[in-house]
Amino acid sequence: LNDEDYRIRVASLTLLGDLLSMIGGTAVVKGDGETQDDIRRAERAQAQIALVLGAETRKRILSGLYMARSDTAAVVRQSAVQVWKTVVAVTVRTLRDIVQVLVGQIVDALASGDAERTQVAGRCLGDIVHKLGDSVLPQIIPVLRNALYTGDANTRKGVCVGLSEVLDVSTKEQILRFLEIIVKVVQDALCDEDAGVRKLAASCFQNLHKAVGNKALDEIVPSLLVALESSDVAERTRALNGLTGILSIRSRELLPYIIPRLIQAPITETHANALASIAAVTGATMYMHFSTIVPSLITELSSFYGKDLDEGEKNRMEAIQTCVRSICQNMDEGGVNWMVSEIASKCASDKEEIRIASCWMFQAFVEERKDILDFNEQTPIILRELIYRFNDGSPEVLKAAHAAFSALSQNVPAEELVNHIEFIRNLIASMVSDARRRKGGVGDGEFLLPGFNMPKGLEPLLPIYQRGILYGTPTIREVAASGLGELISLTSSKFLAGPLIIKMTGPLLRIVGDRNPPAVKIAILRTLGMVLVKGGPALRAFVPQFQTTFVKALSDPSRQVRIEAIEALGLLMPLSTRVDPLLKELVSGSLGNPVAAVQTAMLEALATVLQKGGKKSKLPDSIPSSLEAGKELLNHEDEGVREAAAKVIGAACELLDMEVTLETIEAILAMSEKSADNRHGKACAIRRILASTVGPNVPASIHLNLTALIESYMNDDNLLVKEAGCIAVGAVIGSASDSSACLRQVESLILSILGSKQERMEVQRAMAPRPFFGLGLS
């Protein structure tokens, strides 16, 4: 009857029915067996069977037969009922007769360790209680209690299953009559060292609570709380097992009663461990108490900072930290917002220790939720609080915020965080602006953010910006590139040196040449310029890549991109050791490109390279070839090309000897003046030469000729020439050996231009800011 295969159990019942029928002189009932004739036949058969088999054997067989009526297989139950009705006339009377043997078999089945037999035994026990009620409970409860205390783990599990069935079918009055024994059994089962027993005991408690209400809590919980304070570790462990078992099913009613006791300051190691265990089974309800739990934990953690802790205090701190991690790991998704809000409310505390503890708790929260990542909606709050801590005056707070941000960056994918990159940039800009204001303003001076100016200060932010630069949309790329430049500007060169600056440079150089919108290229070039300013010698190995990138950008259709490339080339010069190939490339580009805007950019870049790196030139032809390119393009039809060519001439003359400069001046004077373009080019060239360091060395006779020429240009009919002449006159006066005499020579002309109401505003504007007014016009 106990075989695992239900077919064998059915066959056994069939054979048993035939055997009992033969002994009793009757036949197996095929119907419901409730007619008077069926009952009389069953009574005769029962008496005959008792006579033949004996009382003990009869009880044992009928007990097994009755248990089969609760089998998990319907066909087995049906067969068992038919055989039972064949040999039993009155079920209740027979049960009372065999109950001792039946309960013994039930307990054996409960202790078998076989899930199916345990279930059958539990059902059977519930059926007995349902049929016999008060008369059988005094026999069953003590048997179950004794089995719990004397049996192994399987027995204790079976007792829990059976007791759960008994509680489920018993009335409240019946349970109250035996409440003292039942409570003790349930409590001991809840505190069992075996997790399987505790799980089944929780079901017992659920049925007990359903029957008697909060009286179940009142009878069990206080004693467990008392045991939790015991000095005996084993007793504390059992009490904690019991509490977690109850809380796993009745947390909503019990937590308001337990939480205040566990978080009472100072939180002991025992209470912290208890709260950690409770958090593991109450994740769906504990968050309703975060408004009291989180502040208490933060306050306790803050009490440890800056102190020399003994062994006991260290253990207490570790227990509280473990408790925090357990709460963060096990809370339901609905508690995420509550947790983040509570931590964030403490981040701006005026107490340094509270801020440190809050940052650490954010770190623990992110690390424990990394596999779920259910806090995307709260990420902006975390970012805001941590970034604001980067301007904290406490080094310990800075370290804590940095560690928390590192945890966020490492555990949340960069593709998720990059969606917040504009928010991050705005936060930093707002914080820096506020910090400048608090310091009374620092003008255009350098402001360094404390959170970035520490070892690996920018490391947590880099993956986000790199992701945005390499894989973002054009808008995100622009924000990421500009934002990275702003981060660099807020960081001291000391904390950028080495691998960090190299790690920033790679992605920027990689995508600047891609087909990006002008705004993205501008942002990247500006940031590369900032990298050059801050990176210094560490970037020397990247000079060829920088140079190629900037020269390529000189041909970009966007004017602003070309301007940024020119400025960046100037910043590259302190690192560059070989400028001759660059000069050659720029000369070739300026002469060979048919687009005037690109020619202008090439010439501007050539002038910048000559000014900032021309002294590094080693080949004798590099600078003269640059000078020739400038002279060749001085009469170009485009105004911008002429002005840029003049800059090149001025820069080249500074690097060459005076003889070459005089030859250049003579060549310029000899140029044709038929067209306005020729005159404009000459005016620009004269201005650049005289404004350079060689200007004051020009012989007086030549300087006189140049002065007369510029005076004529100031009266020229062409607006562009006239404007160029008005600008150049400042260089003429400034380079003269006797500036006062030169000023008197042109004074009347200058005043007439400035005082004329008919003069074009462009000319007067060109004249007004010239530096020679410092010499004193009457």
GUDREN-311678 format. One record per residue (C-alpha): residue in three letters; x, y, z. Coordinates in steps of 0.001 Angstrom, whole numbers, plus 524288, in hexadecimal, padded with zeros to 5 digits. Each point is the difference from the previous one (the first is absolute). Layout:
# residues N
ALAXYZ...
***
This chain:
# residues 778
LEU800008000080000ASN80BC38091A80184ASP806397FD677F2BDGLU8043580BAF7F7D5ASP7F85C7FB2C7F411TYR7F196802DE80177ARG7FC8D7F4547F74EILE806337F6C1809CDARG7F8698069680AF5VAL7F33F7FE117F865ALA803457F1A57FDA5SER803517FE3680E77LEU7F306805DC803F6THR7F8CA7F70D7F696LEU806B17F3EC8059DLEU7FDCF804D280DF5GLY7F18F8022A7FD03ASP7FE9A7F2547FA6DLEU807167FA0680BABLEU7F7E08074780A11SER7F38C7FC9E7F88FMET803847F19380047ILE803138007F80E7BGLY7F3AD8079580302GLY7F7657F7F57F728THR7FB6880B747F7DAALA80303806D57F317VAL806B580CFB7FD14VAL7F61380AF67FF59LYS7FE79805A07F26BGLY7F6B480B1E8030DASP7FF91809EB80AECGLY7FE627F53080A46GLU7F6208078A80816THR7F3E77F7397FF11GLN7FB767F8B580C1BASP803D27F3057F9FCASP80DBB8051C7FD05ILE80188804BC80DF7ARG7FB887F2FC805DEARG809277F86C7F714ALA80B2D80908803D2GLU7FD317FDCD80E9DARG8001D7F13E7FE50ALA80C77800CB7F7D4GLN80690808CA80A23ALA7FCF47F68A80AFEGLN804D07F4767F80EILE80C9E806FC7FC3CALA802A68039C80E3ELEU7FDDC7F1E0803D9VAL808F27FA9F7F575LEU80B0280A3680001GLY800068044D80E01ALA7FE1580DC48053EGLU80DC48054A7FDBBTHR801437FB207F206ARG7F25B805087FCFELYS8037480D9880536ARG80CA2800567F84DILE7F9767FC0F7F32FLEU7F48B8094C801AFSER8096280B1F80362GLY807967FDF57F356LEU7F3457FEF47F88FTYR7FAEB80CBD805EAMET80C9E8072F7FC95ALA7FE657FB847F1FCARG7F327807A27FFB0SER8088180C8E80029ASP809247FB947F50CTHR804B8809EA7F5F6ALA7FAD97F77E7F4C3ALA7F13A800717FE16VAL7FF177F1D27FB7EVAL806D57FB7F80C68ARG7F6BE807E480876GLN7F4377FA4D7F8DESER8049E7F1F7801D3ALA8031E8026280E62VAL7F2578058080290GLN7F9817F4247F9B5VAL807EA7F65B80807TRP7FDCE8080380C6FLYS7F1457FFEB7FE40THR800627F1727FD8EVAL805C27FCF880D73VAL7FC3D80BE380850ALA7F202802EA803C5VAL8018F80C9C80807THR80C34807F27FCB5VAL8004E808A980C29ARG7FEA77F48180957THR80AA57F8807F8DDLEU8090A80BD77FFF6ARG7FEC58015880EB3ASP803A97F1CC80120ILE80C1C800B07F753VAL8044580E0C8029CGLN80C0B7FC8A80808VAL8056B7F7107F564LEU7FBBF809477F534VAL806D380BA480632GLY80C487F7DE80180GLN7FFE17FCAC7F188ILE7FD5480E367FCAEVAL80BBE8047B807F8ASP8088A7F5BF7F95AALA7FB6A804CE7F2B8LEU8023F80E14803F3ALA80DEC7FC83803E4SER802E67F8337F3B6GLY8065880B407F8CFASP7F80E7FC9C7F3DFALA7F85B80C037FBBDGLU7F46B7F8457FAD7ARG7FE837F76580C1ETHR8015B80BF5808BBGLN7F537806E07F888VAL7F70F7F418800DCALA8026E7FEB180E8BGLY7FD2680E5480243ARG7F3347FF2E7F891CYS7FC277F3E280779LEU802DA8067580D00GLY7F7B780BAC7FC51ASP7F5057F6D57FC02ILE8007F7F90780D24VAL7FF2080CCC80784HIS7F4EC8047F7F758LYS7F84C7F370802ADLEU803477FDCE80E4FGLY8024780DEC804B9ASP8022F8020980E8DSER800D37F1A6802FFVAL80C317FDB87F806LEU807C980C9780233PRO804AE7FC1780DA3GLN806197F3FF7F9F7ILE805AC806627F3C2ILE8063B80C728057BPRO808DB7F93E80A08VAL804537F6197F5C6LEU803DA80ACC7F69DARG806F08078A80AD3ASN8080C7F43180417ALA8037F7FD007F1CBLEU804D780DF07FE35TYR809477FF2780B94THR805017F22F7FDC3GLY800137FE6B7F150ASP809B6803A47F565ALA7FE6580AF47F60AASN7F6BC7F81F7F775THR7F7AB7FCCB80BC4ARG7FF6880E438040ALYS7FC27803E57F23BGLY7F54A7F5BD8002AVAL7FB1B804DF80D2DCYS7FED880DB87FA46VAL7F83B7FAEA7F470GLY7F6FC7F85D808D8LEU7FE3B80AF6809C8SER7FD0D809797F4F6GLU7F5127F7007FB3BVAL7FABE7FE8580DD2LEU7FFB580EC38020EASP7F99D801EE7F2C8VAL7F4457F74B8030FSER7FE96802DF80E8DTHR7F6B580A2A8056ELYS804A780B9C807DBGLU7FA617FA2E80C83GLN807267F33C7FDC9ILE80D04806FD7FDA6LEU7FE5E808FC80BC7ARG7FE117F4158089FPHE80D7E7FB1C7FC45LEU8061380D2C7FCF7GLU80AF27FF1B809F4ILE8052A7F3427FA45ILE7FDDD804467F1E7VAL806F780D098020ELYS80BAD7F92A805F4VAL800C17F63E7F4D1VAL7FEA480A8E7F594GLN80A05808C0806A4ASP80A047F51980128ALA7FDBF7FC2E7F1D2LEU801B880E277FBB5CYS80CFD8007F80734ASP804F07F31B7FA79GLU80DC57FFCA7FA7EASP7FB237F97B7F384ALA7FB3B809C97F5C7GLY7F6337F63F7FA6DVAL7F9B97FE1980D54ARG7FF3280EC180205LYS7F987801E07F2DBLEU7F5727F5EE80314ALA7FE978057F80DBAALA7FCDB80D2F7FA01SER7F42E7F9A87F97ECYS7FBF77FABB80D5CPHE800EB80D8C805A3GLN7F80E805717F4B1ASN7F4FB7F669802BFLEU800EF802B680E98HIS7FF2480EB27FD91LYS7F48F7FDEE7F6E6ALA7F8E07F8B480AC0VAL803028082680C19GLY8047080D027FA31ASN80A25808B98069ELYS7FFBD7F75580BF0ALA8099F7F7737F89ELEU8096880B7F7FF09ASP7FDEC803B780E39GLU8031D7F24680488ILE80C5D7FDEA7F7DBVAL806A980CD27FC56PRO802D2805B380D9FSER807287F3D28044ELEU80802800217F379LEU803C080E2F80226VAL804497FCDA80DCCALA8080A7F49A7FB03LEU806258090E7F5F2GLU806888076A80B20SER805947F3A380600SER80E937FE958023BASP7FF457F2347FA71VAL8035F8007F7F178ALA7F85C7F39B7FCFCGLU7F3DE8054E8069FARG8013680CF37F8B9THR8015D7F8C57F332ARG7F3D57F7D5802AEALA7F84880C19803A6LEU8044D806E47F398ASN7FC0F7F4187F7F9GLY7F29C800888062BLEU7FE2080E7F7FD9CTHR804157FF347F1C2GLY7F6CB7F4827FE1AILE7F478807AD80553LEU803CB80C4F7F8A8SER800AF7F8AD7F32DILE7F12D7FEBA80087ARG7FB0E80A6A8096BSER809B880B1E7FE2BARG7F5E180AB87FE4FGLU7FA637FDC680DA6LEU80CC47FCEF806E7LEU809F3809D27FA85PRO7FA2280BFE806D7TYR801BA7F87580CAAILE80E007FB397FD8DILE806C480AEB7F84BPRO8000C80A5580AE1ARG806617F6448093DLEU80A9E7FC2C7F65FILE8040880DC87FBF4GLN80053805B780DA1ALA80D038071680194PRO80A307FB2F8015AILE7FD107F4F57F690THR806B97F3F48057BGLU806C77F5C57F7D8THR7F5107F67580355HIS7F56A809747FBCFALA8073D8033B7F36CASN801327F1897FCA9ALA7F1AE7FE0D80342LEU7FBE680B567F75AALA808587FA837F4E3SER7F96B7F2AC8012FILE7F2938060E800E2ALA802B4808237F3C9ALA8025B7F37A7F870VAL7F1DC7FB9480204THR7F8A780CFF8009BGLY80480806BF7F398ALA7F1FE802607FBAFTHR7FC298078980C52MET80C25804F1806F8TYR8015080BE47F71AMET7F3F4805BC80691HIS808C08022480BE1PHE80BB2805D97F8CFSER7FCDD80D8380555THR804677FB1B80D60ILE809857F52B7FC4AVAL808CC8076F7F66CPRO8026380C2F8086BSER803197F74280BAALEU809BE7F7E27F848ILE8068D80C167FA3DTHR8011C8061C80D86GLU805F47F38C80571LEU809C77FEE77F4D5SER803C180E378016DSER803917FDB580E39PHE80B687F7457FBFBTYR807228099E7F714GLY80C15806C4804F3LYS8011C7F76480C05ASP809A57F5B080465LEU7F7327F40480101ASP802627F459808B3GLU7FCEB7F22A7FBA9GLY7F20480070804F2GLU7FCE780CC27F91ELYS806047FB0E7F35FASN7F7417F409800A1ARG7F43B80898802ACMET80338808C87F46EGLU801AF7F4437F6F7ALA7F30D7FA6C804BAILE7F8ED80CD17FD12GLN80666800D57F296THR7FBDC7F1F87FD40CYS7F250803A38046FVAL7FFA380B737F67BARG804587F7427F4E0SER7F5CD7F5C880386ILE7F53A80A2E7FFF4CYS80492805807F2E6GLN801067F28F7F9EFASN7F3097FA5F8048EMET7F69480B617FF67ASP7F5097FF987F636GLU800818089F7F3F0GLY7F5BE808AD80636GLY809BE803AA80A92VAL80A92805137F6E8ASN7FA7080DAF7FF32TRP7FE148006C80EC9MET80E037FBC480270VAL8061D809AD7F66CSER7F7C680B3680525GLU803B27FD3080E16ILE80E8E7FF287FCFFALA7FF8F80C357F777SER7F98E807C180AEELYS80C097FD9880881CYS80A70802DD7F5C4ALA7FF7980EB280205SER800D57FF2A80ECFASP8086280A2B806D4LYS806DB7F4DB8072CGLU80BA67FA627F8EAGLU7FDF77F24F805A0ILE7F1ED7FF737FB2FARG80439803C07F23FILE80A8B7F57580009ALA7F6567F5AF804AFSER7F5DD8042E7F5E1CYS809CB7FEEB7F4DETRP804227F296804D8MET7F1D37FBB28007FPHE7FE21804517F1DEGLN80BDF7F7CB7FC9AALA7FA667F41F80719PHE7F2B28022A7F9A1VAL805B2800117F239GLU808C17F44B80283GLU7F4F47F7CD80593ARG7F63D8038A7F53CLYS8098D7FE4E7F4B2ASP7F9DC7F3397FB6AILE7F252805CA7FFDBLEU802BC80E0F7FBDEASP7F2538043F803A0PHE803EC80DC2803FCASN801028066D7F2A1GLU7F587809EB8037EGLN8078C8039880C55THR80D46800EF7F93FPRO7FEFA80EE77FE2CILE7FDEF8019280EACILE80C097F7C9802F2LEU807F8807687F5E6ARG7FBBE80D2080570GLU8036A7FCE880E01LEU80D237F9C87FCEEILE8044880A9E7F679TYR7FC7C80AA9809BAARG808CF7F933809D5PHE80B89801E47F6A7ASN800D080E00804ECASP7FFDE7FC0E80E47GLY80A13805D8808FCSER802B37F316806CCPRO80A277F6DB7F9D3GLU7F90E7F44C8061BVAL7F2FC803D37F9DFLEU806E98018D7F2E3LYS805827F23980138ALA7F2CC7FA63803B0ALA7F91D806FF7F4B4HIS80AAC7FBA17F6A1ALA7FEA77F1CD80472ALA7F12B8009D7FE83PHE800E4805F27F266SER80A007F5A77FC41ALA7F6637F5808044BLEU7F566806547F7BFSER808E7800F07F42BGLN804C97F1FA8014FASN7F2EA7F976802A3VAL7F6D3807A77F72APRO802D27FE567F169ALA805C380C097F993GLU7F5707FF687F58AGLU7F60D8028E80AD3LEU8078D80ACF806BEVAL802F3807037F341ASN7F1998037D7FF2AHIS80258808E180BB9ILE80C3C806777FA98GLU7F9B280D2B7FD57PHE7FA367FFBF80DADILE80D8D7FD128058EARG805FB80B287F847ASN7F5A8809938049CLEU801B77FB8B80E12ILE80E9F802577FF7AALA7FE3D80D437F975SER7F5F88041A80A36MET808817FB5A80B2EVAL80C10806E67FABDSER7F86880C907FDDEASP7FAC37FF6E80DD2ALA80D937FD0E8056FARG805CC80BA07F8C5ARG7F557808CC80560ARG802257FB3180DD9LYS80E72803097FEC6GLY7FCE780DBD7FBA8GLY8026F7FCB57F1C1VAL80D117FC6C7FA15GLY7FDF5806F87F312ASP806137F8DB7F4CCGLY809FB7F9E18090FGLU801937F16C80176PHE7F65C7F907808D8LEU803437F21B8040DLEU7F5507F6EF804EDPRO804AA7F8AE80C2EGLY7F9567F3467FC20PHE807CE7FF507F35FASN80CDE80420805F9MET803367F35F806DFPRO8064B7F3647FB3CLYS7F7927FA5B7F516GLY7F62680ACF8026CLEU7FA7C7FF9A7F230GLU800407F1277FE9FPRO7F19B7FDBA8037ELEU7FB30809E37F5FALEU808B57FBFB7F4B4PRO7F85E7F3D47FB91ILE7F39D808227FED4TYR8066080AA67F7D9GLN8078A7F6477F7B1ARG7F37E7F8957FD0BGLY7F95080C9C7FC0FILE80B608043C7F76ALEU801A17F2F67F903TYR7F2177FAF47FE9EGLY7F68C80B048032BTHR7F712807807F706PRO8058680CAE7FA74THR7F9B5807A080B12ILE805997F70680A77ARG80D4E800327F960GLU8003280EBD8007BVAL7FBE38003E80E46ALA809C07F55180393ALA80B68806817F90ESER7FD0680D778058FGLY7FD7B7FA5780D6DLEU80CDA7F8A27FFF6GLY8071380C9F7FCE9GLU7F9348066680B89LEU8041F7F4DC808F2ILE80E09801A87FB89SER7FF7880E9D80280LEU7FB947FD4680DFBTHR80B3D7F6988027FSER80E0F8032880307SER80A777FB0C7F6A4LYS805BF7F86E80B5CPHE7F42A7F7018006DLEU7FEF57FE907F139ALA80DD77FB987FD3EGLY802DB7F2517FB59PRO7F63E7F5B27FB89LEU7F4078083180336ILE8028380AB27F603ILE803B37F5CB7F5E9LYS7F3477F8C5802A5MET7F89480C9C7FD19THR807878031A7F3ACGLY7FDE37F3457F89CPRO7F133800B37FDE2LEU8009980E5C7FC4BLEU80A4C7FDD77F582ARG7F8CD7F3F57FB3AILE7F32B8069A7FCB4VAL803CF80DFD7FCC2GLY802347FC087F1F3ASP7F2DD7F91A7FEB7ARG7F484806137F904ASN7FB59807E280B83PRO7F83880C9E7FFC2PRO8081E80C62801A5ALA7FB77801EB80E03VAL805937F2B6803CALYS80CF8802AE7F94BILE800FD80D4A80686ALA7FD9F7FA0E80D5AILE80A1E7F55A7FD9ELEU80A518096C7FB16ARG7FE17808FE80B9ATHR801387F49F80949LEU80C337FB387F90CGLY8058B80D90801C6MET7FD067FF3A80E8AVAL806617F2988005ELEU80C4E805DC7FA0AVAL8002080AFE809EALYS7FE8E7F6E880BABGLY806BB7F3C97FB00GLY80D5F805807FD0EPRO80B7C7F7027FCFDALA7F7EA7F3BA8028FLEU7F9AC802197F2A7ARG80C87801537F850ALA7FE207F2947F9F7PHE7F2DD804677FA82VAL8056180C037F8E8PRO7FF567F9CA7F252GLN7F1B27FC1C80206PHE7FC9980D608055DGLN806EA8069A7F4ABTHR7F9317F7B17F5BATHR7F2D7802538066BPHE8017A80EBF800C1VAL80550801977F233LYS7F4C77F7E47FAB2ALA7F6558089B80747LEU8059780BFB7F906SER7F8FA7FB5E7F3B9ASP7F2D47FE75806C5PRO7F4738074D7F9DBSER7FCB08061780D40ARG8072E80CBD802E0GLN7FF677FDF980EBAVAL805F07F2667FEA8ARG80B48805F77F863ILE801E180A8B80A5EGLU800717F5C680ADEALA809DB7F8067F836ILE808D780BEF7FE88GLU7FFA2802AB80E9DALA802847F1B580306LEU80BE97FFDD7F716GLY8056980B62807A5LEU7FE2F7F87780CAELEU806E57F44C7FA0AMET80C6E807707FCE0PRO8063E7FF2A80D9FLEU7FFAA7F11F7FEC9SER8040A7FF0B7F1C3THR80E627FDBA7FD04ARG7FF4A7FEFE7F128VAL7F8FA80BA77FA18ASP806487FFAD7F287PRO7F6EC7F5817FA4CLEU7F4698077D8057CLEU8049980CC87F9FCLYS801D87F9447F2FCGLU7F25E7FA09800AALEU7F9A480CF780361VAL80746807367F52ESER7FBC87F5AF7F64FGLY7F1F98008E804DASER7FF2F80EAF7FF3CLEU8054D8008E7F21CGLY7F9457F3F57FA96ASN7F231800FD80522PRO7F652807147F71FVAL7F6808034080AFCALA802CB80D7E80580ALA7FAAE7FCD780D92VAL809087F43C8012DGLN80B7B807F57FADBTHR7FD3780A1D80A77ALA7FFCB7F58B80A93MET80CBD7FA077FB00LEU806B380D4380012GLU7FAB38036680D8CALA805027F2EE804FCLEU80D19802467F94BALA8013A80D41806AETHR7FC7D7F9EB80D29VAL80A037F5167FE5ELEU80A7C809E37FC30GLN7FCE78088A80BCALYS7FF8E7F50380A17GLY808FD7F5C07FA6EGLY807C58064B7F512LYS80C728007D80810LYS8002A7F1148000ESER801807FFAA7F134LYS80CA17F96D7FBDDLEU7FF337FFC87F137PRO804FF80C7A7F961ASP7F4F98007F7F5FASER7F4477FE5F80924ILE7FE3280E2680452PRO80407806577F30FSER7F6447F7607F8D1SER7F5898047D8098BLEU803B480E1A7FD46GLU7FF317FDC07F15CALA7F29D7F9D380161GLY7FB6C80C0180774LYS80553809427F5BAGLU7FA067F7F17F511LEU7F2758008D80603LEU800AC80E2B8044EASN7F8ED8044F7F3ABHIS7F5AF7F5598009CGLU7F240804007FC40ASP7FA937FBC480D44GLU80139809A380B3BGLY801E17F55280A59VAL80B057F98E7F86BARG8071880D0F7FEBBGLU7FEFA802E080E8DALA804AD7F24880390ALA80B42800FE7F634ALA8040D80CB380684LYS800577F91080D31VAL809037F5AF7FA45ILE8090680A857FA95GLY800A9806D680D3CALA802A27F33480754ALA80A657FBB87F63FCYS806FB80D1B80082GLU801297FEAA80EDBLEU8076B7F3427FE17LEU808C48046B7F4C4ASP80ADC80A2480032MET7FE0980E6B7FD86GLU805507FF097F255VAL7F4FE7F6E77FBE8THR7F6298090080683LEU804EE80BD07F84FGLU7FF977F84F7F366THR7F21F7FC2E80318ILE7FC3380E2480288GLU806318043A7F344ALA7F8B27F54C7F8DAILE7F3458045880619LEU8026980E277FC95ALA802E47FC0C7F214MET7F31D7F8DF7FE80SER7F5B4805817F716GLU7F577808A480596LYS7F6AA7FF757F4A1SER7F57A7F8988070DALA7FA39801FA80D70ASP803A07F1DB8032DASN80E6E8034D7FDB1ARG7FF4980BEE808C4HIS7F8BF7F8B680A94GLY80A0D7F4FC7FFFELYS80B3A809AD800EDALA7F9828073980B5FCYS7FE0A7F3448076DALA80E0B7FB807FD91ILE805D980D1880451ARG7F7F37FF8180C6FARG804697F21C80358ILE80E5C8029D7FD65LEU8005280CA1807C0ALA7F8387FA0880B1BSER809C57F4CB8013FTHR80C728006380808VAL807C5804477F406GLY7F76F80C087FDB3PRO807C580959808A4ASN80C8B7FC237F8C1VAL7FB43804947F2BBPRO808AE80B3D7FB56ALA7FA0C80D928013ESER80045802B67F14DILE7F8557F3C07FCE4HIS7F6FC8026F80B80LEU7FD3280D957FA87ASN7FC0A7FA177F2FCLEU7F7387F647806CATHR7F9B280ADA807E6ALA7FCF9807BF7F3BCLEU7FA597F3F67F97BILE7F7217FD1A80B94GLU7FB8980E4680020SER7FBED7FEA77F1E9TYR7F8837F3A38032FMET7F8EB8072380ADAASN7FAAB809297F58FASP7FD2C7F50F7F657ASP7F2CC7FF9D7F950ASN7FE8C7F1778029BLEU7F9EE7FD3F80D47LEU807CC7F37680243VAL80CFC806A57FCDALYS7FC9780BC080847GLU7FC657F75380B8BALA80CC47F8597FE98GLY8079680CBA7FF97CYS7F96D804F380C64ILE8039B7F37A806EFALA80E018000D7FAE3VAL802BC80DF480451GLY800BD7FB4C80E1AALA80B1E7F6C47FC73VAL806A380B027F86EILE7FFE98090780BC9GLY8039A7F5428099ASER80BE27FB9B7F830ALA8054480DBB7FD36SER80CC7803EA80677ASP7F96880CD1803ECSER7F1CD7FC5C80279SER7FC0880DCF803DBALA80528805EF7F378CYS7F9847F5637F804LEU7F339802368072FARG8006D80E977FD33GLN8021C7FCDB7F1A9VAL7F3447F84F7FF16GLU7F8688069D80ADASER7F7E5809067F78DLEU7FC267F5007F6FEILE7FBE77F76D80B74LEU7F7DB80AB68062DSER7F9738034A7F332ILE7FBF37F1D77FE48LEU7FB067FECC80DDDGLY7F8DB80D017FF80SER7F9C97FE7B7F2AFLYS7F1777FD5380030GLN800A77FB3E7F212GLU80A407F5A580313ARG7FB6A7F1FD7FFEBMET7FE4F7F9DC80D5AGLU808A77F4707FC58VAL80B83809307FDFFGLN7FDC08074A80C9EARG7FE807F32880744ALA80CF17FB507FA5FMET8067080C958045EALA7FA3F8016F80DA3PRO806867F515807CCARG80DB4801C67FA6EPRO80A548009180A80PHE8067580C937FB3APHE7F5898081B806CEGLY807797FD2180C4DLEU80A99809037FAB8GLY7F6EB80BC58019ALEU7F7F1805FC7F51FSER7FD6C80E858023D
***
